[in-house]
Every structure is written in structure tokens, then in C-alpha cells.
Amino acid sequence: MPSIEFATNGKRKANMSPDISQNKRPATSKNRVPAHKDSSKEEEYNVVLREFYPSEMTNARALQYNNDELPRPIAVLNDAISETARERERIPVKDAVVHWFKCDLRTQDNKALHLAAEKAKTSNVPLICMHVISPQDYQAHFTSAVRVDFVLRTLEILKSTLGQLDIPLYVETVDKRKTIPNRLLQLWEKWGVSHVYTNIEYEVDELRREALLTQQSLEKGIAFTAVPDTCVVAPGELSSQQGKQYAVYSPWFRAWIAYLHSHPEHLELYEKPGKNPAGTREKYEELFRASVPDAPENKSLSAEEKTRFRSMWPPGEDEAHERLHKFLDQKVGKYKDSRNFPAANSTAVLSVHFASGTLSARTAVKSARDANSTKKLDAGNLGIVGWISEVAWRDFYKHVLAHWPYVCMNKPFKPEYTNIKWEYDMDLFRAWCSGQTGYPIVDAAMRQLNYTGYMHNRCRMIVASFLAKDLLIDWRMGETYFMEHLIDGDFASNNGGWGFSASTGVDPQPYFRIFNPLLQSEKFDAEGEYIRKWVPELEAVKGKAIHDPYGRGAEAQAEKNGYPKHVVDHKGAREKALARYKEGLGRATA
């Protein structure tokens, strides 16, 4: 197994620099509350990273977002888009049009890229594509080195694909994250750009940055247009009968299905860009010559890691489409019954492509629908219906992120869960991280993550529940560890998953439902195939003892091979967790 290094800095996405365009609501005695709490413990253990962000916000300030007393960043961006629409429409096309790639690294079914290409085509000017590498964003957002490597390899392929159309892809490293807007404006002015298109990202930093660029670009005579494309159904399109954002998945999913049935155009795919005009290569020769930079020093892999990960994770949109169609042709029919078994190899393993944008969720849902016997998204083959529902969870968590932005600022969806007293036992945390807890299913999952950059979804729930409820360690430390090691790390999905397992998030399991790792192991890895693959110390253990070697007669084998005993007793840990949750919440119900 590779060695594990513990970060001494880094943080999940949260509020970036001073609030942008958030002066729409003046402070009053009603909405002036303490903004931040003492988070020295969280800062010590890198739950809060002061290098880039303020201390953890108070529960009262989080509730101001819920009560519409503070403007949500998505509303600020939407206001900026609306307020500048007429002026942007009046800007004439100049020398070139830009598409800014972010987490949408594909030419197929890319809304902003399509709009940029059409704008360039109608005026017979070149389309320029670009991507920014931001070491500080990587650090602040806990982006894993393996994900950065996957993105850079994807950019190499994308540059080649676009080059065949005489479209340049320029990739630049910008060392200081706060200087990115100014650097972009400098480049656009240098290239004679009049129009820029990009797809919206829903993390707070990105929403604020795009609101700023919408305004600042206009001052330079540039129309900056950010459009929704990450989700099949954009945040804000769905609401309950009371006009509220859904906080429970099941009714949200029914509304999502109904919306797509009544708006089938939302599953129509966008065409690839066409070829650039003659002379583009000569005019922008410097951009064509520029290579994709190496990974920043803070996110570089060793030679062994590069070899290992690159053999496991081929990059690019063609690979994503091949994997999608192979899954729909060969596996989706049994998906509903087999998806929870980590040894079954029955899932699509497309999360890395959704996270990097080499595959759009819209393409995935449309392809699954087209493989079904009906055009209804909730009927026909149960495997297809189930898989579409799993893809929809990604939309759901982004809708949550947009409406409750404080989940991007170190706060749980349920702010009152901040009052739970968490442990910060680093010996136990290291045992969990390295797969040395003495619970074979937990250890197998963590070792899979450390070696491959990936973990089966059922196992993500098991290990998250174990960290939060058996070890009582602050769940945000686990959330961060996942982001630092997953090749498919996506803030909204990762945060949502951890919130579910720790019972602090949107639509979670009740806090009193605590996974028993032994029962989970017996149910989802009955023969121990998954455990034996990732815990070689137990490879020779026979029968049911694989799930609990020290409790089922395989103590000699486990001890001889150096496999540890349980770091905690589950029964005692469960009772302690229930008491701690009740104490923190001041009540006996979830």
C-alpha cells in the first residue's frame, strides 16, 4: 500500500475573498448577527483553513440564508446576468469568441461551448478555448493530486481533438487565485475577444467569481455569459407546492422526472463545434504552440503513482462514452439488484467522468432512456430506472448547494448539528485513513481508496458512518480526506454523502441509525471476496471469520499476519454516539 500523508493545510470550497455584489441588502439590526464563531479546534485539524477563509460561521448566520436575509451567491450571479443582459447583447463581435473550460472537459453536448461556437460561426471569427490551472484553488478545495493528473491528461486529449478543428486550447497556470479574474481579462483583451462563454459551477467561490466577471468584463466591452449546464435540470427550476426548495430526495426526484417529461427538450444534446476559419492557426500561432502545463508542485504525483493511476483511469470523452455504452449494453439490466455489492463490478464507474465533465449528465440520462423500452424515465427496465435515479442524485446535491450555500462554508445542512461534540483523536483517524481499524470491510474500503483513488458507493457509506458514529470523529475530517484522495471528488456529492452518513446533511439517515460494520460486511460482501482482495493479511481466512477474524476463531491467522484488533467496540461506540448526538441536539429525536 502507498504511504499516506496527512495534510497540514487545505480546505473545502467556501467563501472566497470579500463578498462580491452582496450589497443589495444593507445591514440592519434585524439581520446583523455575529458572523463567525470560535473555530480554533476546527482550524487546528484543518476543517477550517484560515489561509484562504474566515473562521466558521455561526449558526445564526447560516440561518440568515434560510430566512432569505442574506443573498445566496446563485441569486447574486443570476441578478448580475439579468441586469447586464441588454448591454451584453449590444456588444458587437470583434476578433474572437472564447469558451472557458472548467469542469466540462468535453466537446460533445457542452452548452457553453456550443453557444460560443455558434457566436463565432455567425461572425466568421475564430473560437478560442482555454482552461486555468489554479494551485491555490486546488489547495483550498482539497482537490486530489490524482484528480489533477486526470484533468491534465484529459486536457492533452482535448487539445488534440480541438486542434483537428483548428481550435486552440490555451491552458495557463495562475498562481494566485484572487488574480484569476484580472488575468482572464488581460488575455481576452490581448486576443481581441468580445464574447466569453462558460458553464456555471455551483460552489460559492465559483458563483461569486462568475458574478464578478459578468460585471467587470462588461466594463472592458466584453460580454461574459455564464450558463447552466452541469445539471440536467438547473437549480431553481424545481420547487414544492409551497414554492420552496426540496430538502428530501424522493419528492424532489418526482418533480425532476415530471419536469423532464414535460420539457423533453432538456434532454436534447448540443452539437460539437465546427472547424475554425482559415487563417486561425497563423493568427493565434502562440496559442496552438503552448503546451499543457505540468501539475503544480502541491498536487504532483510520484512516478509510481502516475504509472498506477494512468493504467486504471484512461482520460477523455471518448473513453467516457465507451464506458457508458458498455455499461448500458452489458450491465444496466442487473444494476438494481447488484449495485450494492462492491465485489460484483456491476456499476458504471462513470463518476470520474461526471466530476471532470468528460461526460454530461444529460447525455447519460438520455442514453439510458434510449436504451429502455419506454421514453418514460421512471418506467420500463428497473435497472435503467434505478441508474437514472442515481445520476439524478448529483443534480439534487447541486440544487442543495445552490440553495443552502453555507454547506460550502464548513457548516452542516442542519446547523444545529454543529453543537455535537466531536473527537479529534489522530491515532484513531490515522487507523481509519490507512485501513487499520480491525473491521475488515472498513479497512478494505479505505485501502481501495488509497490505492486506486476510488471507492464503491456502498463502502463510502460504511466508512463514513464508522468514522462519524463509531469513532465520533468530526465528519468533516473524513469529507476532506475523501476529497484529497478521490479521483472523482465532487464537492456537492461528497458533502451530501457525508451529511447523509453522519446524519448532519440534507435528507440524512436518522442519527440513531448507526451502521453495524459487521452486518454490513455480511450483507454486501457475504463471501469476503472484496475483503480478501484489499486486505491480504486475511486472504487465507475461511468462511464467515473473514468478517470478524478475532471474534470468529481466526485470531491466530490475523495476529500472525499483523492484522489489528478492533480499535473500538461497536456496541459501546454506538451507545456513546447516541448519547453524544442527544446531548448536542438537546433532544432524543433526529
N, C-alpha and C positions, 0 to 999 in steps of 0.2 A: 504494500500500500504506500502511496506517496505521503510524505510528511505534511503536516497541517500547520500552517502559520496562523496565528490569531492577530487580527487587525488591531492596530493601535490608533487608527483613525478611520474616518469614512462614515457615511450616514445615508439613510434612505432619503428619497426625494421629499423635499419640504420647501418652505417659502424662501425664495431667492432674493437677496439684496432687499432694498426698500420696496414696499408695495407700489405697484405701477397702476396708475389710473384708478386708485381706490379712494379718491377724494370726493366721491359722489355723495357720501353720507357724512356730514360733519359730526364730529364727536359731540355728544350731549350727555347730560347727567344720567340719562337712561341707558345709553349704550357704552359709557365709559366704565370699563371693568378692568381689573388687573389683567394684563396681557399674558404674563409669564409667571411660572411657579419656580420654586427651588427645585432644580433637577440635577443637583450635584452628583447624586448616585447614578442617575442615568448617563450623565456626561462621563463619569469615571469608567463606565462599562460600554461606552460608545453607542448607547441607544440614542443619545443626542450628541451630534457633532458640532461643537461650537466653532470649529474652523470656518464653517460655512453658514451656520444657522443660529438663531437665538435659542434661549432656554425653552423647555417645553411649555406650551401654552397652558393656561388654566382651563379647568372645566367650564367655567363661566364664559370664557371667550369662545370656546368650542360651541357652546350652546347658542351664542350670538349668530353663528352661521345657520343653525337650525331654525332660529326665530327670525331670519331674514333681516337681522340688524347689521350684519356685515355683508358686503357684496361678495358673492362667490367669484373666484377667478374666471370661471367659464362665462359668467354673466358680464364681467368686465371685458373679456375678449369679444363676446357677441355684441356688446354695446359699441366697441371700437369698430367692428366690422360694419355694423349698421350705420353708425354716424359718418363713416368715411366712404360709404358705398358710392354716392353720386360723384364725389371728387375722383375716386379711383376709376370710375367708368369713363371719365372725361380725359384721362391721360392717354395721349397717342402712343402707339408702339414706336420704339426707337430702333436700336441696333440689334437687340436680342431679348429673349424671354428666358427666365430661369425657373427650373424646378429644383427645390431644395429637398433632397432626400434626408430622411431621419430614420424612423423605424418602419420604412416602407420600401425595402430594397428590392424592388421588382419593376419590370416593365409592363407586365400583364395585369390588367384590372387594377390600375392605380389612378384614382380620380384626379388628384392634383397634377400628376404627370400628364394625363390626358388633356386636361384643361390648358396646361402650359403649351403642350404640343399643338393644340388647335389654335391657340392665340398666335403662336409663331407662324404656323402654316398660313393663316389667313392674311398675314402681312408679309409672307415670304422672307422671314428673318430666321436666323438660327435659334435653336433651342440649346441652352447650356444647362447641364445638370451639375449639382455639387453636393458635397457632404462635409460636415465639420466634425473633426475628432477633438474632443474636449477632455483632456486628462482630469481636470478638476470636476467636471460633471461625472465622469466615471467614478471618481473617488467619492464625491458627495452622494451619489446614487447607489454606491456599493456594487457597481457593475462588475461582474466577474471577469477575470482575465480570459477564461475560456470563451465567454460570450464576445469579448472584444476581438479575440482571434477569429471567431466565426464571422463577425461583421466585416473585418478587414479582408478575409478570404472571399466573402460574398461581394465586396466592393470590387475586387480584382475581376471577378467574373462579370459583374455588372458593367464595368468599364469596357471590357471586351465586347459585350453584347451591344452596348450603345455605340461603341466605336464603329461597328459594322454599319450603323446608320449615319455615320459621320456626326454623331452627337458626342461632345466631350463630357467626361465626368471628372470634375476637379475636386480633389479631396485635400483639405488642409488641416493641420493641427493648430488649434488656438489654445495657448497655454492657460490664459486667464479667462474663466467663464464669464465674468462680467463684461469683458471686452468683445464678446461674440457679436452683439448687435452692431457695434461700430465697425468691426472688421467686415461683416457682411455688407454693410452699406458702402464701405470703401471699394470692395470688389465689384459690387453691382454698378457703381458709378464708373469704375475703370473699364468695365466691359460694355458700357453704353446700354445698360438694362433699364427697361421701363416697366416691366411686369414680372413679378415673382409669385410663384405658387408653391404651397406646401400643405401637407396634411396635418390636421390638428392632433396634438398629443394632449392627454388629459391630466397629466401630473401638474402640480401647482407651478413649479418653476417654468415649465414649457408654456403653459397658458399665459403667464404673466409676460414671458419673453415675446410671445406672439402678439399680445396686445400692444406692447411697447413698439414692436417693429411695424405694426399696422399704422400707428401714428407717425413714428419717426421716418418711415420710408416715404410717406406722403409729403413730408416737409422737403424731401430731396427729389420730388417729382416722380416717385416710384410707387406703383400700385402693388402693395403686398397683400396677397389673398390667401388666407388660411381656410381650408375646407374640411368638413368631417368626412372621414373615410375609414378610420381604424375599426369602427363598429359597423355591423350590418345595419343596425338601427341606431342613429346618433343619439347621444344623451340629450334629454329634453323633449324627445318625441313621444315618450310614453308617460302617462300619469294615471293615477287611480280616479275613480269617480268623484273623489273629493278634490281632485286637482293636485294631488301630492305625488312625490317620487316614491316608487315602491321600495320597501325595505325588506321584503320577503320574496324569495326567488319564484315560487310557484305561481302566484298571481302575476308577477312581472313577466314570466315566461309565456303565460297565456296571452297577455297583452302583446308581447313581442310577436308571437305566432299570428295573432289576429291582425296586427299591423302589416305584416308581410303578406298575408293573404289578401288584404285589401289594397296593398301597394306593391303589386308584383314587380313593378319597375325597379324596386330596390334590390332585386336580385339580377338585374341586367348588368353585364360586365363591361368595363371600359376597354377600348381598343389600345393596342400598343402605339407608341409614336411612330410616325413615318420618317423617311430619310430627310436629313437637313439639306438646305440649298447648296448648290455647287459653290465652292469657294470658302466654305466654313472652316475646313482644315487649315487653309492658308491664313485666314483672318485670326483664328484662335489657336494657332500652332502651339503656343506655350501651354495651353490647357491640355491639349492632346498628349504633349510630351511629359507632362507632370505625372509622376508615379503615385501610387497609393502609399502613404507613409507607413512606417513600422509602428507597432504598438507602442504606446507611451511606456516609459520605464516603470511606472507604477502599476501597469497592467500587462506585463510581458510574461510569457511562458518560458519554461526551460526547454531545451532541445528535446528531451524525452517526452515532455508534456505535449509539445507540438506534434510529434510523431503519433503519440497515442490518440489525442483528440481528433486529429485530422483523419485518422483511419476510421474513426467512429462516426464522424459528423461531416459528410460531404456538404459543401455550401451551395447556394444558388437556387434560383426559382425553378429551374428545370428539375433539379433533384427534389424539390418540394412537390411539384406536380406529379412526378413519377411515384413518389411515396404515397401521395393522396390517392392516385388511381389504383395502385397496388392494394391499398387498404380497402377501397370500395369494391374492388374485384374479388378479393380473396378473404377478407376478414370481417367486414362490417356485419354480415348476416348473423354471426355469433357474438357480436360485440356486447349486447345486453347481458348475456349470461356469463361472459368470460372476462369482462373488463376489469374486475376487481382482483384478479389473480396475477401477482407480479411475475410468476414464472411462466405464464401462458403465452407471452409475446403476442397478445391479441389486440393491442391498442395501435393507433395510427402513428404515435410518436412524432407528431407534427408541431408540438408546442414550440420547438426552437424556430420553426419557420413562421409561426404566428408572431412570436416575440420580435423577430428581426424584420418581419414584413416581407419575406420572400414568398409568402402565400397570404392572400387576403382571406379574411373570414367569410366574406361574401362569396368568393369562388368556392370555398369549401362547402358552404351550405347549399349553394346552387348545384354543385357536382353531386352531393349526397341526394338532394331532391331528384335530380335527373336519373340517378341510379335506382330510384324507388319505383314502385308500381303505381304511384299516385303523385300528383303535384302538391298534395297537402303535406305540410311539414310535420304534422302530428298524427299521421296515419300511415298505413302500409307496413313495411318491414320494421319490426320492433328494434332491430339493431340500428337501422338508419335513424329512426326516430330518437333513440337513445343517444346516438352520437351527435345529432344536431343539437339536442338539449345540452350536451357537454360543451360544444362550441359556443352555445349561447351564454354559458356562464361567464365567458370572457367579456362579452358585451355587458352583462349585468354588473360585474365588478367595476367596469369603467364608468357605467352610469352612476354607481355609488360614489366613485372617486370624484366625479364632476359635481355631484350634488352635496356631498359631505367632505369638502376639501381638507378638513382637519385630519382625516385619516392619513394624509400625506405629510402631516406635521407632527408625527410621533404620538398622536392621540388615537385611542381605540374608537371604533364607531360608537360604542357606548361609553361616553366619557367617564361615567361613574366607576367603571372598572379600573380606572387609574388608581383608585383608592385601595386596591388589593395590594397587600404587602408581598412583594416578590423576593425570591432569594437570588443571591449573586455569588453562588459557590462555584468558583472557577474550576475546582477539581472535578466536580460533577459535570460542569459544562464541557470540559475537555473530554471526559469519558463519553459523553453524548456525541460530541463532534467527531471523535475518532472511531466510534463504533466499539466501545469497550464498556458497555453498561451491564453486561451479563444477561441481557434479554436478547436472544438471537435474532428475532425479527427486526428489532430496533437497530441492532448492530449491522445486520446485513444491509438494511436500507441506507444507513449512513455511509457505509463503505462503498456501496454502489454510487452514491452521490460524489464522494471524494475521488473515486477512480474515473468515473465517466462524465461527471457534470450533469447527471440526470438522475431522477428518482421516480419510480412508479407512483401514480397519484394516491392509491390506497396507502402506500407506505408513507407518503408525505403526511397524511392524516395521523397515522400511527405514531410517527416520531414526534410530530408537533404536539399531540396530546400528551405524550410521555414527558416531553421537556416542560410543558406548562403545568401539568397536573400531577405527574409523579415526582418530578424534581422541583416543581414550584419555581422554576427559573423564569425570569421575565421573558415572555414570549417574543418580545421584540429583538432579543439577542438571537433567537433562533431564526426569526424572519430575516435578520441581517445576514446570518451565516448562509442561509439559502441563497440570498442574492449574490453573495460573494463567491458562490461555488456553482450555481446552476448555469448551464448554457442557455436555458430557456427563461431566465429570470425576467419576469414582467411584474412591475410594481403592483398593479391593481390585483392581478390574480394571486400573487404571492401574499399580499396583505390580506386579501379576502380569505384565502385558505387558512392562514394563521389565525385570523379572527374567528373563523368557524371552529377550529380545533381548540383554541384557548377560551372559547365562549365569550370573547370580547367584541366580536365583529357583527356584521350585518347577517341576519338570518342564521345564527350560530346554533350548534347543538347546546342544549341547556348545560349550565356549568356542572350540574350534578351527574351528567352523563360523562363518565370517565372511561376511556378505552382500557380494557384489560389486555395488556400486550400478549399474554399467553393465549387468551381466547381468540384474539385477532390472528395470531400466528397459526393456530389450529384451523381456523376457518378459511383463511386465504392462502395458506401455504401448507396444506394438510400433510403432504409427503415430505416437506422440508427441502424441496428442490431449490428454491430461491435461497434459503439459508445456507445450504451446503455450497452453493456457487460463490457466495460472498464471505462466508465465514469458514475458511479452510480448516481451522482448528477443530471443527465439528464434522468434517466431511465423513468420517468413519462412524459416527454415532448412528445407531439403528433406531428405526421406529419413531414412536412419539417422544422419545427422550430428546430428540433434536430441538424441541420447543422449550425444554427446561432441563438441560443436562444434569444440573446439580440436584434437582428435585425428583428426577426420574431414573436414577440408577446409572447415569453415565458420568458420574463425578470424576472417576479415575482418568478417563479419556480426556475430559475437558481440562482438568488440572494439569495433566501431563503435557498437553499442547499449549498451555498458557492462556486458556480462555478464562476470563474473570467471573467471579460470582456476582450476583445481583448487587448493584450499587445502592439500591433501596428496596425495601419490601413493599410490593404493590398495595397490599391491603392497608398497611399503616400509612403509606403515602396518600392513598385515596381519602382516608379519614382526615388526614391533615389538610389536604386540599379543600375538602368540603368545608372544614372549619374556617380556613383562611378566606375562601370566597364569601362565606356568610358574614364573617367579620368585616370584610372590606365593603360589602354591599349594604350591610346593615339590615339584611332581610334573609329569609330562608328560601326564596324562590328566585328563578332566573330573571 
